[in-house]
Each structure stands twice: as C-alpha cells, then as structure tokens.
Amino acid sequence: MREVVVVTPSASGTALVATSSGASSAVILDYRQAPFVTGIAVEYPTGTTATCQVEITLDDPSGTAFATAAVWYLNPAMTAMTSPTVGTIANGNGASIACRAVRLNNTAYSAGAPTMTVVMAGA
C-alpha cells in the first residue's frame, strides 16, 4: 500500500486546512492482508493546538451508506493525542486489529492542521 496522508477536517473526501473540529477522509485498508500491520503517524506542525484520535471501522467502504452510516471506533492505542504520536492499529493489549478503514478525528481545535500518515505493510 502506498503512503497516505490526510488532514483534518475533511469535506466530501477532499482534505482541507483545519478550521474546526472534524474527521478526515477515510483511508481504506486491505484487511485481508496477512499479517495485518499498519503504521500510523500523527503530526502536529508548528503552531498546531488540537486534540485528535485515530478511529477505525469494520464497515464495508464500498457500501452505499459508508460515508454517512459507518460505525467508527476509537483505536485504543491512539486517543486524546496533543503531540506527535506514532502507533499502530491495536487493542488495549497491543494485539493487532484488522479493520477496513481508518481516519483521524480532530476532537478539539484551536489552531493548525494535524496530519495522519498511514503505511500498510505485510507479506
């Protein structure tokens, strides 16, 4: 999978400069890949003041209602971030969780534009 970078918030799938709280576009993952290994980096450029969390979904991104009806769960390894963080998609015990998509949700915003970079690796 190629490296994917998203900026929050996003509207209609287009990354925008952050001006408020909100979620990025979904980054679609290959959940059938074994082993399922996904690296995530959240960066805070100089002057950024925001609280973010990485969210995952098990819903099918090719479904017609995905954009409006997908159920998003917190990635336990990456919540309430206020500074640069590197992690993976894992449960509270550190075990990898296969999922279909990931996004960055900017839950509290003052200034700047947090970004999330996603890289998927496997066999």
Residue pairs with C-beta under 8 A, 6 or more apart in sequence:
1 29
1 30
1 118
1 119
1 120
1 121
3 117
3 118
3 119
4 27
4 117
4 118
4 119
5 115
5 116
5 117
5 118
6 15
6 24
6 25
6 27
6 103
6 104
6 115
6 116
6 118
7 15
7 16
7 17
7 18
7 24
7 113
7 114
7 115
8 18
8 22
8 23
8 24
8 50
8 52
8 104
8 105
8 106
8 113
8 114
8 116
9 16
9 18
9 19
9 20
9 21
9 22
9 23
9 24
9 106
10 16
10 22
10 23
10 24
10 25
13 25
14 25
15 24
15 25
17 113
18 50
18 106
18 109
18 112
18 113
18 114
19 109
20 106
20 109
21 50
21 106
21 107
21 108
21 109
22 105
22 106
23 55
23 72
23 103
23 104
23 105
23 106
24 103
24 104
24 105
24 106
24 116
25 103
26 57
26 61
26 66
26 70
26 101
26 102
26 103
27 101
27 102
27 103
27 116
27 118
28 61
28 100
28 101
29 38
29 99
29 100
29 101
29 102
29 118
29 120
30 120
30 122
31 98
31 99
31 100
33 120
33 122
33 123
34 122
34 123
35 96
35 122
35 123
36 89
36 96
36 97
36 98
36 122
37 88
37 96
37 120
37 121
37 122
38 88
38 89
38 96
38 102
38 118
38 119
38 120
38 121
39 86
39 87
39 88
39 118
39 119
39 120
39 121
40 54
40 75
40 78
40 86
40 87
40 88
40 89
40 102
40 116
40 117
40 118
41 84
41 85
41 86
41 116
41 117
42 52
42 54
42 78
42 81
42 84
42 85
42 86
42 104
42 114
42 115
42 116
43 84
43 114
43 115
43 116
43 117
44 50
44 82
44 83
44 84
44 112
44 114
45 112
45 113
45 114
45 115
46 112
47 111
47 112
48 111
48 112
48 113
48 114
49 109
49 110
49 111
49 112
50 82
50 106
50 108
50 109
50 110
50 111
50 112
50 114
51 80
51 81
51 82
51 106
51 107
51 108
51 109
52 81
52 82
52 104
52 105
52 106
52 107
52 114
52 116
53 74
53 75
53 78
53 79
53 80
53 81
53 104
53 105
53 107
54 74
54 75
54 77
54 78
54 79
54 81
54 87
54 89
54 102
54 103
54 104
54 105
54 116
55 72
55 73
55 74
55 75
55 102
55 103
55 104
55 105
56 72
56 73
56 75
56 89
56 97
56 99
56 101
56 102
57 70
57 71
57 72
57 73
57 99
57 100
57 101
57 102
57 103
58 71
58 73
58 99
58 100
59 66
59 69
59 70
59 71
59 100
59 101
60 66
60 100
61 70
61 100
61 101
63 69
70 101
72 103
72 105
75 87
75 89
75 90
75 97
75 102
76 90
76 91
76 92
77 87
77 88
77 89
77 90
77 91
77 94
78 85
78 87
80 107
88 96
89 96
89 97
89 99
89 102
90 96
90 97
91 97
102 116
102 118
103 116
104 114
104 115
104 116
106 114
